[in-house]
Amino acid sequence: MRKTTYSHYDLGNYNKKLKTLAIAKFLGVDFNPAQLQVADNHAVDMENIIFEDRVNQKRRGWEQLAKIEPYHYHVVVDELGTIEERINTTSFNAFWEFEDAEGQRHYIAHIGKLLYEVTNIGQDATFLDFHLEPLVETKVVGNNTYHLAIELEDYKSFAQTGYGRLFIFGGNKLLVLKVKNGNFELKEVEDDEDTYIPVTTIGITEVDSAVNEQQILDDVNLMTQWRRNKCVSGTYLDDGVSLRTTRFTDYQLDTSVKPKKPTDINDIKITISSLKEI
């Protein structure tokens, strides 16, 4: 949207005699239902009148430059991978500019519940040729094509830029948008591989080990559900003299292993480093 270029009718060109009313000491609006009893220095209708530069004046009008069409997209609604089709609204919630890790500038709009890339801005004088491309992942399953999207809440949102990424506070989740291999990648911050996963506890030895100590290293990072524990090798004294290394060891981690999604169990990794017990 932008200000119109329309010009108002010039009363100076009116040939007939005009009847004018001089209003002194204007005192505002009077909404008395009996409009004929309103004083001359009161107004009965102030539609599109604003107080600017210390005077009351007509507010400029607006003209529509472009119309956003509803967009059909899909979301995964449960842990079983069920896909549901939805229609996006056309409410404009936010607009951002950010520079990716390679120095390229991008313009992102939050419209309805989706993010769009805005391209071809200002190629002509009317600014009507910009293009909106929804940030969705196209997935083909059999004969069906799905446009999978991550939804935001449909109201005004906020974002910050940093490290070549755009961090979006979408109301229901914290998202990160970045460019990877020339394509946009939108994830929840906790699922992004670049989000730091803290090593919360180090020196964890196996149950019944001759050496048993744990030390706290990092605090829990509230931006991700993941944490790392550093375990050492499972060695123990067999007869009080010789050492033996066990193949299958049990460790007492500093928290229970309960991933947010069942599929995340495949991403759980335990690092084993060697420690010679004396």
PALO-114621 format. One record per atom (N, C-alpha, C, O): x, y, z; residue in three letters. Coordinates in steps of 0.2 Angstrom, whole numbers, padded with zeros to 4 digits, always signed. Layout:
! PALO-114621
XYZALA ...
! end
This chain:
! PALO-114621
+0004-0006+0000MET +0000+0000+0000MET +0004+0006+0000MET +0010+0006+0003MET +0002+0012-0003ARG +0006+0018-0003ARG +0001+0024-0004ARG -0005+0022-0006ARG +0003+0030-0003LYS -0001+0035-0004LYS -0004+0036-0011LYS +0000+0035-0016LYS -0010+0039-0012THR -0012+0040-0019THR -0009+0046-0022THR -0007+0050-0018THR -0010+0046-0028THR -0007+0052-0032THR -0013+0056-0034THR -0013+0061-0038THR -0019+0054-0032TYR -0025+0058-0034TYR -0025+0065-0031TYR -0023+0066-0026TYR -0028+0070-0035SER -0028+0077-0033SER -0036+0078-0032SER -0040+0076-0036SER -0037+0082-0027HIS -0044+0084-0025HIS -0046+0090-0030HIS -0042+0093-0033HIS -0053+0090-0030TYR -0056+0095-0034TYR -0054+0102-0032TYR -0055+0104-0026TYR -0052+0106-0036ASP -0050+0113-0034ASP -0056+0118-0035ASP -0059+0119-0040ASP -0058+0120-0029LEU -0064+0124-0028LEU -0063+0131-0032LEU -0068+0134-0033LEU -0057+0133-0033GLY -0055+0139-0036GLY -0057+0139-0043GLY -0058+0145-0046GLY -0058+0134-0046ASN -0061+0133-0053ASN -0068+0134-0054ASN -0071+0134-0059ASN -0072+0134-0048TYR -0079+0134-0048TYR -0082+0141-0050TYR -0080+0146-0046TYR -0086+0142-0055ASN -0087+0149-0057ASN -0093+0152-0053ASN -0093+0158-0053ASN -0098+0148-0050LYS -0103+0151-0047LYS -0101+0154-0040LYS -0096+0152-0037LYS -0105+0158-0037LYS -0104+0161-0031LYS -0104+0156-0025LYS -0109+0152-0025LYS -0099+0155-0021LEU -0099+0150-0016LEU -0101+0153-0010LEU -0100+0159-0008LEU -0105+0149-0006LYS -0107+0151+0001LYS -0102+0149+0006LYS -0101+0142+0006LYS -0099+0153+0010THR -0093+0150+0014THR -0096+0152+0021THR -0100+0156+0023THR -0093+0148+0026LEU -0094+0148+0033LEU -0088+0149+0037LEU -0084+0144+0037LEU -0086+0154+0040ALA -0080+0155+0044ALA -0081+0152+0051ALA -0085+0154+0054ALA -0077+0148+0053ILE -0077+0145+0059ILE -0071+0147+0063ILE -0065+0146+0062ILE -0073+0150+0069ALA -0067+0153+0073ALA -0067+0149+0080ALA -0073+0147+0082ALA -0061+0148+0082LYS -0061+0144+0089LYS -0064+0137+0088LYS -0068+0135+0092LYS -0062+0133+0083PHE -0064+0126+0083PHE -0063+0122+0089PHE -0058+0122+0091PHE -0068+0119+0091LEU -0068+0116+0098LEU -0069+0108+0097LEU -0070+0105+0102LEU -0069+0105+0091GLY -0069+0098+0091GLY -0075+0095+0088GLY -0079+0099+0085GLY -0077+0089+0090VAL -0083+0086+0087VAL -0088+0085+0093VAL -0087+0084+0098VAL -0094+0086+0090ASP -0100+0086+0095ASP -0105+0081+0092ASP -0108+0082+0086ASP -0106+0075+0095PHE -0110+0070+0093PHE -0117+0070+0095PHE -0120+0065+0096PHE -0119+0076+0097ASN -0126+0077+0099ASN -0131+0074+0093ASN -0130+0076+0088ASN -0135+0070+0095PRO -0140+0067+0089PRO -0144+0073+0086PRO -0146+0072+0080PRO -0145+0078+0090ALA -0149+0084+0087ALA -0144+0088+0083ALA -0141+0093+0086ALA -0142+0086+0077GLN -0136+0090+0074GLN -0138+0097+0072GLN -0133+0101+0072GLN -0144+0099+0072LEU -0146+0106+0070LEU -0145+0110+0076LEU -0144+0117+0076LEU -0144+0107+0082GLN -0142+0111+0088GLN -0135+0112+0090GLN -0133+0115+0095GLN -0131+0109+0085VAL -0123+0109+0086VAL -0121+0116+0084VAL -0123+0119+0079VAL -0116+0119+0089ALA -0114+0126+0087ALA -0109+0126+0081ALA -0107+0120+0079ALA -0109+0132+0078ASP -0105+0132+0072ASP -0098+0130+0073ASP -0094+0128+0068ASP -0095+0131+0079ASN -0088+0130+0080ASN -0087+0123+0082ASN -0081+0121+0085ASN -0092+0118+0081HIS -0091+0111+0083HIS -0092+0108+0076HIS -0096+0110+0072HIS -0090+0102+0075ALA -0091+0097+0070ALA -0095+0091+0071ALA -0095+0089+0077ALA -0099+0089+0067VAL -0104+0084+0068VAL -0101+0077+0065VAL -0103+0072+0066VAL -0096+0078+0060ASP -0093+0072+0057ASP -0086+0074+0055ASP -0084+0078+0052ASP -0081+0070+0058MET -0074+0071+0057MET -0071+0065+0054MET -0065+0063+0055MET -0074+0061+0049GLU -0072+0056+0046GLU -0066+0058+0042GLU -0066+0062+0038GLU -0060+0054+0042ASN -0054+0055+0038ASN -0051+0062+0040ASN -0047+0064+0035ASN -0052+0065+0045ILE -0049+0071+0047ILE -0044+0069+0053ILE -0045+0066+0058ILE -0037+0072+0052ILE -0032+0070+0057ILE -0029+0077+0059ILE -0030+0082+0055ILE -0026+0077+0065PHE -0023+0083+0067PHE -0016+0083+0066PHE -0012+0079+0069PHE -0013+0087+0061GLU -0006+0087+0059GLU -0004+0094+0057GLU -0008+0098+0055GLU +0002+0095+0059ASP +0005+0102+0059ASP +0001+0107+0062ASP +0000+0112+0060ASP -0002+0105+0068ARG -0006+0109+0072ARG -0012+0112+0069ARG -0015+0116+0071ARG -0015+0108+0064VAL -0021+0110+0061VAL -0025+0103+0059VAL -0022+0098+0058VAL -0031+0104+0058ASN -0035+0098+0056ASN -0036+0098+0049ASN -0037+0103+0045ASN -0034+0092+0046GLN -0034+0092+0039GLN -0036+0085+0036GLN -0036+0080+0040GLN -0038+0085+0030LYS -0040+0079+0027LYS -0035+0073+0027LYS -0029+0075+0024LYS -0036+0067+0029ARG -0031+0062+0028ARG -0031+0059+0021ARG -0036+0059+0018ARG -0025+0058+0019ARG -0024+0056+0012ARG -0027+0049+0011ARG -0027+0045+0016ARG -0029+0047+0005GLY -0032+0041+0004GLY -0027+0035+0003GLY -0021+0037+0002GLY -0029+0029+0002TRP -0025+0024+0000TRP -0028+0020-0006TRP -0034+0020-0007TRP -0023+0017-0010GLU -0025+0013-0015GLU -0022+0006-0015GLU -0016+0006-0013GLU -0026+0001-0017GLN -0023-0006-0017GLN -0018-0007-0023GLN -0020-0006-0028GLN -0012-0009-0021LEU -0007-0011-0026LEU -0008-0018-0028LEU -0006-0020-0034LEU -0009-0023-0024ALA -0009-0030-0026ALA -0014-0033-0021ALA -0015-0031-0015ALA -0016-0039-0023LYS -0021-0043-0019LYS -0017-0050-0018LYS -0015-0053-0023LYS -0017-0052-0012ILE -0014-0059-0011ILE -0020-0064-0011ILE -0025-0063-0008ILE -0018-0069-0015GLU -0023-0074-0016GLU -0023-0080-0011GLU -0017-0081-0008GLU -0028-0083-0008PRO -0027-0089-0004PRO -0023-0094-0007PRO -0023-0095-0013PRO -0019-0097-0002TYR -0015-0103-0005TYR -0016-0109-0001TYR -0017-0109+0005TYR -0016-0115-0005HIS -0018-0121-0002HIS -0011-0125-0001HIS -0006-0125-0005HIS -0010-0127+0005TYR -0004-0130+0008TYR -0006-0136+0012TYR -0012-0138+0013TYR -0001-0140+0014HIS -0002-0146+0018HIS +0003-0145+0025HIS +0008-0142+0025HIS +0000-0148+0030VAL +0004-0149+0036VAL +0004-0156+0039VAL -0001-0160+0037VAL +0009-0158+0042VAL +0009-0165+0046VAL +0006-0164+0053VAL +0009-0160+0057VAL +0000-0167+0054VAL -0004-0166+0060VAL -0002-0170+0066VAL -0004-0169+0071VAL +0001-0176+0065ASP +0003-0180+0071ASP +0009-0184+0069ASP +0012-0183+0064ASP +0011-0188+0075GLU +0017-0191+0074GLU +0017-0197+0069GLU +0023-0200+0068GLU +0012-0199+0067LEU +0011-0204+0062LEU +0012-0202+0055LEU +0012-0206+0050LEU +0013-0195+0054GLY +0014-0193+0048GLY +0008-0191+0044GLY +0008-0191+0037GLY +0002-0191+0047THR -0004-0189+0044THR -0004-0182+0041THR -0002-0177+0044THR -0006-0181+0034ILE -0005-0175+0031ILE -0012-0172+0030ILE -0017-0176+0028ILE -0013-0166+0031GLU -0019-0162+0031GLU -0019-0156+0026GLU -0014-0152+0027GLU -0023-0155+0022GLU -0023-0149+0018GLU -0027-0143+0021GLU -0032-0144+0024GLU -0024-0137+0020ARG -0027-0131+0023ARG -0026-0125+0018ARG -0022-0126+0013ARG -0030-0120+0020ILE -0030-0114+0015ILE -0027-0108+0019ILE -0030-0107+0025ILE -0022-0105+0017ASN -0019-0099+0020ASN -0024-0093+0020ASN -0027-0092+0014ASN -0024-0089+0025THR -0027-0082+0024THR -0023-0077+0021THR -0017-0079+0019THR -0025-0071+0020THR -0022-0066+0017THR -0020-0060+0021THR -0018-0055+0019THR -0020-0061+0028SER -0018-0055+0032SER -0011-0055+0032SER -0007-0059+0033SER -0008-0048+0032PHE -0001-0047+0032PHE +0001-0045+0039PHE -0001-0041+0042PHE +0006-0049+0041ASN +0008-0049+0048ASN +0015-0046+0049ASN +0016-0043+0054ASN +0019-0047+0044ALA +0026-0044+0046ALA +0030-0044+0039ALA +0028-0048+0034ALA +0035-0041+0039PHE +0040-0040+0033PHE +0047-0039+0036PHE +0048-0035+0039PHE +0052-0043+0033TRP +0059-0043+0036TRP +0064-0043+0030TRP +0062-0046+0024TRP +0069-0041+0031GLU +0075-0041+0026GLU +0081-0044+0030GLU +0083-0042+0035GLU +0084-0049+0027PHE +0090-0052+0030PHE +0095-0054+0025PHE +0094-0055+0019PHE +0101-0054+0027GLU +0107-0056+0023GLU +0109-0063+0025GLU +0111-0064+0031GLU +0110-0068+0020ASP +0112-0075+0022ASP +0119-0075+0023ASP +0123-0070+0022ASP +0122-0081+0024ALA +0129-0082+0026ALA +0133-0081+0020ALA +0139-0080+0021ALA +0131-0081+0014GLU +0134-0079+0008GLU +0134-0072+0005GLU +0136-0070+0000GLU +0130-0068+0010GLY +0130-0061+0008GLY +0124-0059+0004GLY +0124-0053+0001GLY +0120-0064+0002GLN +0114-0062-0002GLN +0108-0059+0002GLN +0107-0062+0007GLN +0105-0054+0000ARG +0099-0051+0003ARG +0093-0055+0001ARG +0092-0056-0005ARG +0088-0056+0006HIS +0082-0059+0005HIS +0076-0055+0009HIS +0078-0052+0014HIS +0070-0055+0006TYR +0065-0051+0008TYR +0059-0057+0010TYR +0057-0060+0006TYR +0057-0057+0016ILE +0053-0062+0019ILE +0046-0059+0022ILE +0047-0054+0025ILE +0041-0061+0020ALA +0034-0059+0022ALA +0031-0064+0026ALA +0031-0070+0024ALA +0028-0062+0032HIS +0023-0067+0036HIS +0016-0065+0034HIS +0014-0060+0036HIS +0013-0069+0030ILE +0006-0068+0028ILE +0002-0074+0030ILE +0003-0080+0029ILE -0003-0073+0034GLY -0007-0078+0037GLY -0003-0082+0041GLY -0001-0080+0046GLY -0003-0089+0040LYS +0001-0093+0044LYS +0008-0095+0041LYS +0011-0100+0043LYS +0009-0092+0035LEU +0015-0095+0031LEU +0020-0089+0030LEU +0018-0083+0031LEU +0026-0091+0028LEU +0031-0087+0026LEU +0032-0087+0018LEU +0031-0092+0015LEU +0033-0081+0016TYR +0034-0080+0008TYR +0040-0076+0007TYR +0042-0072+0011TYR +0044-0078+0002GLU +0049-0074-0001GLU +0047-0069-0006GLU +0043-0071-0010GLU +0049-0063-0005VAL +0046-0057-0009VAL +0052-0056-0014VAL +0057-0054-0012VAL +0051-0056-0021THR +0056-0055-0026THR +0053-0050-0031THR +0047-0049-0031THR +0058-0048-0035ASN +0056-0043-0041ASN +0053-0037-0038ASN +0048-0035-0041ASN +0055-0034-0033ILE +0052-0028-0030ILE +0055-0022-0034ILE +0061-0021-0035ILE +0050-0018-0036GLY +0051-0011-0039GLY +0055-0012-0046GLY +0059-0008-0047GLY +0053-0016-0050GLN +0055-0017-0057GLN +0052-0012-0061GLN +0055-0010-0067GLN +0047-0009-0060ASP +0044-0003-0063ASP +0041+0002-0059ASP +0042+0001-0053ASP +0039+0007-0061ALA +0037+0013-0057ALA +0031+0012-0053ALA +0030+0015-0048ALA +0027+0007-0055THR +0021+0005-0051THR +0022+0001-0045THR +0017+0000-0041THR +0027-0003-0045PHE +0029-0008-0039PHE +0024-0013-0039PHE +0023-0016-0034PHE +0021-0015-0045LEU +0015-0020-0045LEU +0018-0027-0047LEU +0014-0031-0047LEU +0024-0027-0049ASP +0027-0033-0052ASP +0031-0038-0047ASP +0034-0042-0049ASP +0030-0036-0040PHE +0034-0041-0035PHE +0030-0048-0035PHE +0024-0048-0037PHE +0034-0053-0033HIS +0032-0059-0033HIS +0032-0062-0026HIS +0037-0061-0023HIS +0027-0066-0024LEU +0027-0070-0018LEU +0027-0077-0019LEU +0023-0080-0023LEU +0033-0080-0016GLU +0034-0087-0017GLU +0033-0090-0010GLU +0038-0089-0005GLU +0028-0095-0008PRO +0028-0098-0001PRO +0034-0102+0000PRO +0036-0106-0004PRO +0036-0102+0006LEU +0042-0106+0008LEU +0039-0113+0011LEU +0037-0114+0017LEU +0038-0117+0006VAL +0035-0124+0008VAL +0040-0129+0005VAL +0044-0128+0000VAL +0039-0135+0007GLU +0043-0141+0005GLU +0039-0145+0000GLU +0034-0148+0003GLU +0040-0146-0006THR +0036-0150-0011THR +0039-0157-0010THR +0044-0159-0011THR +0034-0161-0009LYS +0035-0168-0008LYS +0030-0172-0012LYS +0024-0171-0012LYS +0033-0177-0016VAL +0028-0181-0020VAL +0028-0188-0017VAL +0033-0192-0016VAL +0022-0190-0016VAL +0020-0197-0013VAL +0016-0201-0018VAL +0010-0199-0018VAL +0018-0205-0022GLY +0014-0209-0027GLY +0012-0204-0032GLY +0016-0201-0036GLY +0005-0203-0033ASN +0002-0198-0038ASN +0001-0192-0035ASN -0002-0187-0038ASN +0002-0191-0029ASN +0000-0185-0025ASN +0006-0180-0024ASN +0012-0183-0022ASN +0005-0174-0025THR +0010-0169-0023THR +0008-0165-0017THR +0003-0162-0017THR +0012-0164-0012TYR +0011-0161-0006TYR +0015-0155-0005TYR +0021-0155-0007TYR +0013-0149-0003HIS +0017-0143-0001HIS +0017-0142+0006HIS +0012-0139+0009HIS +0022-0145+0009LEU +0022-0146+0017LEU +0025-0139+0019LEU +0030-0137+0017LEU +0022-0137+0025ALA +0024-0130+0027ALA +0024-0131+0035ALA +0020-0135+0038ALA +0028-0126+0038ILE +0028-0125+0045ILE +0023-0119+0047ILE +0025-0114+0044ILE +0018-0120+0051GLU +0014-0114+0052GLU +0016-0110+0058GLU +0019-0112+0063GLU +0015-0103+0057LEU +0015-0098+0062LEU +0008-0097+0064LEU +0003-0099+0061LEU +0008-0093+0070GLU +0001-0090+0072GLU -0001-0084+0067GLU +0004-0081+0065GLU -0007-0084+0066ASP -0009-0078+0061ASP -0010-0072+0065ASP -0016-0069+0066ASP -0005-0069+0067TYR -0005-0062+0070TYR +0002-0059+0070TYR +0007-0063+0067TYR +0003-0053+0071LYS +0009-0049+0071LYS +0015-0053+0074LYS +0014-0055+0080LYS +0020-0054+0070SER +0026-0058+0073SER +0032-0053+0073SER +0032-0048+0071SER +0037-0056+0076PHE +0044-0053+0077PHE +0049-0057+0075PHE +0049-0063+0075PHE +0055-0054+0073ALA +0061-0058+0070ALA +0067-0054+0072ALA +0067-0048+0072ALA +0073-0058+0072GLN +0079-0055+0073GLN +0084-0058+0068GLN +0083-0064+0066GLN +0089-0055+0066THR +0094-0057+0061THR +0100-0058+0065THR +0102-0055+0069THR +0104-0063+0062GLY +0111-0065+0065GLY +0114-0071+0062GLY +0110-0076+0061GLY +0121-0071+0061TYR +0124-0077+0059TYR +0121-0079+0052TYR +0122-0085+0051TYR +0119-0075+0048GLY +0117-0076+0042GLY +0110-0080+0042GLY +0108-0084+0037GLY +0106-0079+0047ARG +0100-0082+0048ARG +0095-0077+0050ARG +0096-0072+0053ARG +0088-0079+0050LEU +0083-0075+0052LEU +0079-0079+0058LEU +0077-0085+0056LEU +0079-0077+0064PHE +0076-0080+0069PHE +0069-0077+0070PHE +0068-0071+0071PHE +0064-0081+0070ILE +0057-0079+0069ILE +0053-0081+0076ILE +0053-0087+0077ILE +0050-0077+0079PHE +0046-0078+0085PHE +0039-0078+0082PHE +0036-0073+0082PHE +0037-0084+0081GLY +0030-0085+0077GLY +0024-0086+0082GLY +0019-0088+0079GLY +0025-0085+0088GLY +0019-0086+0093GLY +0019-0093+0096GLY +0019-0093+0102GLY +0019-0098+0092ASN +0018-0105+0094ASN +0025-0108+0094ASN +0026-0114+0097ASN +0030-0106+0091LYS +0037-0109+0091LYS +0042-0104+0089LYS +0041-0099+0086LYS +0048-0106+0090LEU +0054-0101+0088LEU +0057-0105+0082LEU +0059-0110+0083LEU +0057-0101+0076LEU +0060-0104+0070LEU +0066-0101+0068LEU +0067-0095+0070LEU +0070-0104+0064VAL +0076-0101+0061VAL +0075-0103+0053VAL +0074-0108+0051VAL +0077-0097+0050LEU +0077-0098+0042LEU +0084-0096+0040LEU +0087-0091+0041LEU +0086-0101+0035LYS +0093-0100+0033LYS +0093-0102+0025LYS +0088-0106+0023LYS +0098-0101+0022VAL +0099-0103+0015VAL +0104-0108+0015VAL +0110-0107+0017VAL +0103-0114+0013LYS +0107-0120+0012LYS +0107-0123+0005LYS +0102-0125+0003LYS +0113-0123+0002ASN +0114-0125-0005ASN +0109-0122-0010ASN +0106-0125-0014ASN +0108-0115-0008GLY +0104-0111-0013GLY +0097-0112-0012GLY +0093-0108-0015GLY +0095-0116-0007ASN +0087-0116-0005ASN +0086-0114+0002ASN +0090-0115+0006ASN +0080-0111+0003PHE +0078-0110+0010PHE +0077-0116+0014PHE +0074-0121+0012PHE +0079-0115+0020GLU +0078-0121+0025GLU +0075-0118+0031GLU +0078-0114+0035GLU +0068-0120+0033LEU +0065-0117+0039LEU +0064-0123+0044LEU +0061-0128+0042LEU +0066-0122+0050LYS +0066-0127+0055LYS +0064-0124+0062LYS +0065-0118+0063LYS +0062-0128+0066GLU +0062-0126+0073GLU +0069-0125+0076GLU +0073-0129+0074GLU +0070-0120+0080VAL +0077-0119+0082VAL +0080-0125+0086VAL +0086-0127+0085VAL +0076-0129+0089GLU +0078-0135+0093GLU +0080-0141+0089GLU +0083-0145+0091GLU +0077-0141+0082ASP +0079-0146+0078ASP +0084-0144+0073ASP +0086-0148+0069ASP +0087-0138+0073ASP +0092-0136+0069ASP +0099-0139+0071ASP +0101-0138+0077ASP +0102-0141+0066GLU +0109-0144+0068GLU +0114-0139+0070GLU +0119-0141+0073GLU +0113-0133+0068ASP +0118-0127+0070ASP +0116-0125+0077ASP +0120-0121+0080ASP +0111-0127+0080THR +0109-0125+0087THR +0114-0128+0092THR +0114-0134+0091THR +0117-0125+0096TYR +0122-0128+0101TYR +0119-0133+0105TYR +0114-0131+0109TYR +0121-0139+0106ILE +0119-0144+0110ILE +0124-0144+0116ILE +0130-0146+0115ILE +0122-0142+0122PRO +0127-0142+0128PRO +0129-0149+0130PRO +0125-0153+0130PRO +0135-0149+0132VAL +0138-0155+0136VAL +0136-0153+0143VAL +0140-0150+0147VAL +0131-0156+0146THR +0129-0155+0153THR +0133-0158+0158THR +0134-0155+0164THR +0135-0164+0157THR +0139-0168+0162THR +0145-0172+0159THR +0144-0175+0153THR +0150-0172+0162ILE +0156-0175+0159ILE +0159-0180+0165ILE +0157-0180+0171ILE +0163-0185+0163GLY +0166-0190+0167GLY +0161-0195+0170GLY +0162-0198+0175GLY +0156-0197+0166ILE +0151-0202+0168ILE +0154-0209+0166ILE +0156-0210+0161ILE +0155-0213+0171THR +0158-0220+0170THR +0152-0225+0171THR +0147-0223+0173THR +0154-0231+0169GLU +0148-0236+0169GLU +0147-0238+0176GLU +0151-0237+0181GLU +0141-0241+0177VAL +0139-0243+0183VAL +0143-0249+0185VAL +0145-0253+0182VAL +0145-0249+0192ASP +0150-0253+0195ASP +0157-0252+0193ASP +0161-0257+0194ASP +0159-0247+0190SER +0165-0245+0188SER +0169-0244+0194SER +0167-0241+0199SER +0176-0245+0194ALA +0180-0243+0200ALA +0181-0236+0201ALA +0182-0233+0206ALA +0181-0232+0195VAL +0181-0225+0196VAL +0174-0222+0194VAL +0171-0224+0189VAL +0171-0218+0198ASN +0164-0216+0197ASN +0164-0209+0200ASN +0163-0207+0205ASN +0164-0204+0195GLU +0163-0197+0196GLU +0159-0194+0190GLU +0160-0196+0185GLU +0156-0188+0192GLN +0152-0184+0187GLN +0154-0177+0189GLN +0154-0175+0194GLN +0154-0173+0183GLN +0155-0166+0184GLN +0151-0162+0179GLN +0150-0164+0174GLN +0148-0157+0182ILE +0143-0153+0178ILE +0148-0148+0174ILE +0152-0145+0176ILE +0146-0148+0167LEU +0150-0143+0163LEU +0146-0137+0160LEU +0147-0132+0162LEU +0141-0139+0156ASP +0137-0133+0153ASP +0130-0133+0156ASP +0128-0138+0159ASP +0127-0127+0156ASP +0120-0127+0158ASP +0115-0130+0153ASP +0117-0130+0147ASP +0109-0132+0154VAL +0105-0134+0149VAL +0103-0128+0145VAL +0101-0122+0147VAL +0103-0129+0138ASN +0101-0124+0133ASN +0093-0124+0132ASN +0091-0129+0129ASN +0090-0119+0134LEU +0082-0120+0134LEU +0080-0119+0127LEU +0074-0120+0125LEU +0084-0118+0122MET +0082-0117+0115MET +0082-0124+0111MET +0080-0124+0106MET +0084-0129+0115THR +0084-0136+0112THR +0082-0141+0117THR +0084-0140+0123THR +0079-0146+0115GLN +0077-0152+0119GLN +0083-0156+0121GLN +0083-0160+0125GLN +0089-0155+0117TRP +0094-0160+0117TRP +0099-0158+0122TRP +0100-0152+0123TRP +0103-0163+0125ARG +0109-0162+0129ARG +0114-0167+0128ARG +0112-0173+0125ARG +0120-0166+0129ARG +0125-0171+0128ARG +0128-0173+0135ARG +0129-0169+0139ARG +0129-0180+0136ASN +0133-0182+0142ASN +0140-0185+0139ASN +0139-0189+0134ASN +0145-0184+0143LYS +0152-0187+0140LYS +0153-0193+0145LYS +0154-0192+0151LYS +0153-0199+0142CYS +0154-0205+0145CYS +0161-0207+0144CYS +0164-0206+0139CYS +0164-0211+0149VAL +0171-0214+0148VAL +0170-0221+0148VAL +0165-0224+0149VAL +0176-0225+0146SER +0175-0232+0144SER +0174-0236+0150SER +0175-0234+0156SER +0170-0241+0149GLY +0168-0246+0154GLY +0174-0251+0156GLY +0175-0256+0153GLY +0178-0249+0161THR +0183-0253+0164THR +0182-0254+0171THR +0180-0250+0175THR +0184-0260+0174TYR +0183-0262+0181TYR +0188-0267+0183TYR +0191-0270+0179TYR +0189-0267+0189LEU +0194-0272+0192LEU +0191-0279+0193LEU +0186-0279+0197LEU +0193-0284+0189ASP +0190-0290+0189ASP +0192-0294+0196ASP +0187-0296+0199ASP +0198-0295+0198ASP +0200-0298+0204ASP +0204-0294+0209ASP +0208-0296+0213ASP +0204-0287+0208GLY +0207-0283+0212GLY +0214-0281+0209GLY +0217-0277+0212GLY +0216-0284+0204VAL +0223-0283+0201VAL +0222-0282+0194VAL +0225-0276+0191VAL +0219-0286+0190SER +0219-0285+0183SER +0213-0281+0181SER +0208-0280+0184SER +0214-0278+0175LEU +0208-0274+0172LEU +0205-0278+0166LEU +0208-0282+0163LEU +0198-0277+0166ARG +0194-0280+0160ARG +0190-0274+0158ARG +0187-0271+0161ARG +0189-0275+0151THR +0185-0270+0148THR +0178-0273+0146THR +0178-0278+0143THR +0172-0270+0148THR +0166-0273+0146THR +0164-0271+0139THR +0165-0265+0137THR +0160-0275+0136ARG +0158-0273+0129ARG +0151-0270+0129ARG +0150-0265+0125ARG +0147-0272+0134PHE +0140-0269+0134PHE +0139-0266+0141PHE +0139-0269+0146PHE +0139-0259+0141THR +0140-0256+0148THR +0133-0252+0149THR +0130-0250+0145THR +0132-0251+0156ASP +0126-0247+0158ASP +0129-0240+0161ASP +0133-0240+0165ASP +0126-0235+0159TYR +0128-0228+0161TYR +0122-0225+0165TYR +0116-0225+0162TYR +0123-0221+0170GLN +0118-0217+0173GLN +0118-0210+0171GLN +0122-0206+0173GLN +0114-0208+0166LEU +0115-0201+0163LEU +0111-0196+0168LEU +0108-0198+0172LEU +0112-0190+0166ASP +0110-0185+0171ASP +0102-0183+0170ASP +0099-0179+0173ASP +0099-0187+0165THR +0092-0186+0164THR +0090-0192+0160THR +0093-0196+0156THR +0083-0194+0160SER +0080-0199+0157SER +0080-0198+0149SER +0079-0192+0147SER +0081-0203+0145VAL +0081-0202+0138VAL +0074-0202+0135VAL +0071-0208+0134VAL +0071-0196+0134LYS +0064-0196+0132LYS +0063-0191+0127LYS +0062-0185+0128LYS +0064-0193+0120PRO +0064-0188+0115PRO +0057-0185+0114PRO +0052-0189+0116PRO +0057-0179+0111LYS +0050-0176+0110LYS +0046-0180+0105LYS +0040-0181+0106LYS +0049-0183+0100LYS +0046-0187+0095LYS +0049-0194+0094LYS +0055-0195+0095LYS +0045-0199+0093PRO +0047-0206+0093PRO +0053-0207+0088PRO +0058-0211+0089PRO +0053-0203+0082THR +0058-0204+0077THR +0065-0201+0080THR +0070-0203+0077THR +0065-0197+0085ASP +0071-0194+0087ASP +0075-0199+0091ASP +0081-0198+0092ASP +0073-0205+0092ILE +0077-0210+0096ILE +0082-0212+0092ILE +0088-0214+0094ILE +0082-0211+0085ASN +0087-0213+0080ASN +0093-0208+0081ASN +0098-0210+0078ASN +0092-0202+0083ASP +0097-0197+0083ASP +0101-0197+0090ASP +0105-0193+0091ASP +0099-0201+0095ILE +0102-0201+0101ILE +0109-0205+0100ILE +0109-0210+0098ILE +0114-0201+0102LYS +0121-0204+0101LYS +0125-0203+0108LYS +0124-0198+0111LYS +0128-0208+0110ILE +0132-0208+0116ILE +0139-0209+0114ILE +0141-0213+0111ILE +0144-0204+0116THR +0151-0204+0115THR +0155-0207+0120THR +0154-0206+0126THR +0159-0212+0119ILE +0163-0216+0123ILE +0170-0214+0122ILE +0173-0215+0117ILE +0173-0212+0127SER +0180-0210+0127SER +0184-0215+0132SER +0181-0217+0137SER +0190-0216+0131SER +0194-0221+0135SER +0197-0218+0141SER +0199-0212+0141SER +0197-0222+0146LEU +0200-0220+0153LEU +0203-0226+0156LEU +0200-0231+0157LEU +0209-0225+0157LYS +0213-0231+0160LYS +0213-0230+0168LYS +0215-0225+0171LYS +0210-0235+0171GLU +0209-0235+0178GLU +0215-0238+0182GLU +0218-0243+0179GLU +0217-0234+0187ILE +0223-0237+0191ILE +0221-0238+0198ILE +0225-0240+0202ILE 
! end
